[in-house]
């Protein structure tokens, strides 16, 4: 009986210890959601402006503009109990790693719109991230392998989406293709509306 009791106690302590580690991990990761200097969170109300681009360049070999984004996550072991994962995943524009060369841009607003389109693509992927994590949240009790897998898939897909956008639109020069992509992006964001960062309501998955 004493041996059984010791085995039970040992197992219980292991679970408690694991819980503490996961809680600390979750707490530490949450600090990554705070915006740093030059960063901007995606918003349906605020678009990218010239002031958001902190680097000015004039090298002829560079594209006239480039945007860097970061899809962050602060997911912990106890998040499987949450109603949704929307505020656990962020879509951040990195102004300190983005540039726009105003001396070579004929239409600054059109170029800003094109960079915003890429930010919108990142937002689509951030929402897909939230959706996939919510769908697989029960696996969080086993560790974070599922998060790493989803993260790798999301970033790989985003890279492909940006390359396809640039190829189809000739880096924003093909106005007809730009218009078609804008409509596609608008539809995709609407489909994933429940998974926007601001939504804190419980999400019922339909697929």
N, C-alpha and C positions, 0 to 999 in steps of 0.2 A: 504494500500500500504506500509506503513511504517513497519507493522508487517511482511508482506511478505519479505520485504527487509532485515529485521533483521534475519528472518529464513534462507534466502539464505546466508547472510554473516556468520551466525553461522555455517552452513553446510560447507561453503568454508573454514572457519578457522579450523574446525575439520580435514578436508582433508589435509590442509597445515601442521597442527600440527602432524598428523599421518605420513606424508611424512618426516618431520624433524626427528621424532623418528626412522623411518625405516632407514633413511640415516645414523644417528648416530650409530644405531645397525650394519649396514653394515660396517661402518668404523671401529668400534671396533672389529668386527669379523675378519676383514681382517688382523689384526695384528697376528692372530693365524696361518696364513700361513707361517710366518717366522720360519726358522729352528732354534732350540735351540741346545745347546751343546749335542753331542751324538746322534743327530737325522740325519737320512739319507732319502732323498726322492727317491722313486722308479725310476729307469732309465733302459732303455733297453741297455744302453751302460756300466753301472757300476753295477757290482754284489757285493753281500756281501763279505766282507773279514774278516779275523780273527781279525783285528784291530777294526772292527765295534762293536765287542762284548766286552763290558766294564766290565762285571762281570766274575770273574773266581771262580769256585766252585769245591769242591772235595768230597761233601757228596755222599755216595754211593746210597742213596735212591732217589736221583734226576736223571732225565734223563741227558744224557751227554751234551745235548744242548737244549736251549729254546729261541725262538724269540718272541718279543712283537712288535705289530704293532698298528698304530693308523690311522684311516681314518678320517681326519678332514674336516670341511666345513666352509666356510666364505660366506654364502649366505645372501644377504640383500633384502629388499623389492622392490628395483628397478631392480633387476637382471632379471626380466621377459623380459626386453628389450634386453638382451644380445644374441649374435649369438650362443654361447654355454656356458656350465657351467664347462668346463674342468679345468680352473685354479681357480675355486671356491671350488674344492674338492681335497684334497691331500692324498697321501698314504705314511705314514712315518714309518720308522723302528726306534724303540726306543732302541738304543744301551745301555743306562744306565739301562734298565730293561731286558736286554737279556744276556744270558751267554753261554759259551762253555767251557767244561772241557777238556783241551788238554791232561791231564794226563790219561784220560780214552777213548779217541777217537783213534781208530785204523787208520782210514783214515780221516784226517781233511778235505781234499778237498771234499770228498763224503758227509761229514756232513754239510759243508758249502753249497753244492749244494742242500741238502735237506731243509735247512733253507731258501735258496733262492726260492725254490718251494713254500714255504708257503708265502713268500713275494709276489711272483707272483700271488698266489691266492688272496691275499689282493688287488693286483692291478686289478685283474678281477672285484672284488667287487667295487673298487673305480670307475672303468669305468662304471659299472652298475649303480652306484649312480649318476654319471654325466648324464647318459642317461635317467634315470627315472626322475631326477629333470628337465631336459630339456623338457621332454615329458609333465610334469605337471607344467611348469613354470607359466602358467596363474593363477594358484591357489595361487601364492605368494602374489597377491594383497589382499587376504583374511586373510593372516597371515602365520605363520610358522608351522602349524599343519602337513601339507603335508611333510615338511622336517623332522620333528620328526618321522613321520610314515616310511618314506623311510629309514632313518638312522637306526631305530630299525630293519627293515626287512633286511637291508644289513649286519648289524653286526651279526644277528642271523644266516643268511645264511653262513657267513664267518666261524663262529664257527663250524657249521655243516660240512662245506667243509674240514676244517682242521682235524676234528675228523675222517672223512671218509678217508682222505689221510693217516693219521697215522695208521688207522685200516687196510686199504688195503695193505699198504706197510710194515707193521710191523715196523713202525717208521723208515722207510728208509732201512730196512734190506733186503726186497724182491726186488731184482734188476729188475726183470721182471715187477713188478707192478710199480716201480719207473719210468721205461722207458715209460710205457703206460701212466702214469700220466703226465709225461713231455710233451708227444705228445698232450694230451688233453689240457693242459694248453697253449701250443703254439697255438693251433687252436682257443681257446677261446679268447686269447689276440688279435689274428689277426682279428677275427670277430668284436671285439670292438675297432679296431685300431683308428677310428675317435675320440674316446673318451679318448685318451691319454692326459696327462697333457699338453704336448708341443703344441698340435694342437689348434690354435686360429681361424681357419676358420669356417665359418658358416656350421652347420651340418643339413642336410636334413634327418629327420627321415623317415624310410621306414616301420616302424611297431609301 
